[in-house]
Amino acid sequence: MSNMSANPYIQTGSADVPNERGYYGEFGGRYVPETIIPALDELTEAYYAAMADPAFQDRLLQLHRTYTGRPTPLTYAERLSQHLGGAQIYIKREDLAHTGAHKINNALGQALLAQRMGKKRVIAETGAGQHGVASATASALLGLECIVYMGSVDMARQQPNVFRMHLLGAKVVPVESGSKTLKDAINEAMRDWVTNVRSSFYLLGSALGPHPYPMMVRDFQSVIGVEARQQILESTGRLPDVAIACVGGGSNAIGLFHGFRQDENVELIGVEAGGHGILSGEHAARFADPNLGRPGVLHGTRSFVLQDSDGQIMNTHSISAGLDYASIGPEHAYLRQSERAYYTLATDDEALAAVQTLAQMEGIIPALESAHAVAEAIKRAPTMPKNSIMLVNLSGRGDKDLDTIMREIKRAPSE
Ligand SMILES: *Cc1c(COP(=O)(O)O)cnc(C)c1O
């Protein structure tokens, strides 16, 4: 698939993946009930048509400039670089995007597509509420009805985000089945979509799910990598040696990586949630755990999934809600297998320490998810020469996490 895009900041498709059936090597595809296939076909067709239409591209670019606040800046972390004594660290500031994280890039792209397809009703699922807020925001902007499915346990845990969604005019539907968390909310959202497919658009939140979602979300998030590539060339005159991002479902990471896919000398590093450590079993490190992380199917796509020997999906743990998921986007499984990208982990404690280091060295309080990428930067930079360049994607700001950060620092003061 070639780059058909008129908008220089959005890349549609890459040289080799996915194929027309939505596979990234042996990963990806569409593992869904037969009844959803026509809707996925309609969506795929509409997506390609939109991306080939300069008017759609212009509209998205314009909204990113005037509403999202793009391009987001690239910040040279001078004090942190000096403190660590190795690589020069540059931070891509998705924390400065409207709503405080990268999720708006995808939500706005898909909501515009929904509008173009004539769908007046948007369905979304949310765990911690961040994707629900981004979907409610984009829907309010475009005058679309927004229904967000959320586990009742998550609703109790994430009341400020539930209130934000209400303020934005969305309807939040509590899900009482199963464990009453994200995976049950996804099932409910799918059910709604099957029933109301003619009027409704399913706005999926990460580079996951059945084809075309992983591709579409990647393309909408590729604005991160394309901007960052241009910005680092302008600031330093060359490409970075390494680019680092945290990986939950994998959308901010795949968006960053996509900007550098053809630049073979740029090492791509994804950081998973190590929770309390691999040995504890309480983590969300799908690649790092040799016992529990294996290829499998979850929520419509084949990728690496944390599961027991019977194929039961494991409960995961992370200090950051956004990384706390048993599967990972299929393109990451492919990039890892082909050794184009490498994956590592940061524990809860390392992420918490990274929050404090970045706050005190640079005056930036990162989201706990993003702090996993910062933790890897802190480990890796001192091992690199002073004239090397490191790019770190800061996927979001830490305001949403202040309660957790405060509680955890009180429990285990690190500095
Ligand atoms: C949701 C979220 C993530 C994880 O999602 P990805 O799809 O892996 O990017 C990371 N950072 C922040 C700030 C988030 O809100």
The ligand as a Tripos MOL2 file, in Angstrom:
@<TRIPOS>MOLECULE
LIG
   15    15     1     0     0
SMALL
NO_CHARGES

@<TRIPOS>ATOM
      1 C1         -3.8710    5.3680   27.0790 C.3       1 LIG1
      2 C2         -2.5320    5.9040   27.3010 C.ar      1 LIG1
      3 C3         -1.3730    5.1700   26.9770 C.ar      1 LIG1
      4 C4         -1.4080    3.7550   26.4490 C.3       1 LIG1
      5 O1         -2.0180    3.5880   25.2130 O.3       1 LIG1
      6 P1         -1.2050    3.2590   23.8910 P.3       1 LIG1
      7 O2         -2.2570    2.8640   22.9390 O.co2     1 LIG1
      8 O3         -0.2390    2.1570   24.1960 O.co2     1 LIG1
      9 O4         -0.4930    4.4990   23.4880 O.co2     1 LIG1
     10 C5         -0.1360    5.7660   27.1460 C.ar      1 LIG1
     11 N1         -0.0240    7.0130   27.6570 N.ar      1 LIG1
     12 C6         -1.1050    7.7390   27.9980 C.ar      1 LIG1
     13 C7         -0.8930    9.1020   28.5590 C.3       1 LIG1
     14 C8         -2.3880    7.2150   27.8360 C.ar      1 LIG1
     15 O5         -3.4510    7.9480   28.1910 O.3       1 LIG1
@<TRIPOS>BOND
     1     1     2 1
     2     2     3 ar
     3     2    14 ar
     4     3     4 1
     5     3    10 ar
     6     4     5 1
     7     5     6 1
     8     6     7 2
     9     6     8 1
    10     6     9 1
    11    10    11 ar
    12    11    12 ar
    13    12    13 1
    14    12    14 ar
    15    14    15 1
@<TRIPOS>SUBSTRUCTURE
     1 LIG1         1 GROUP 0 **** ****
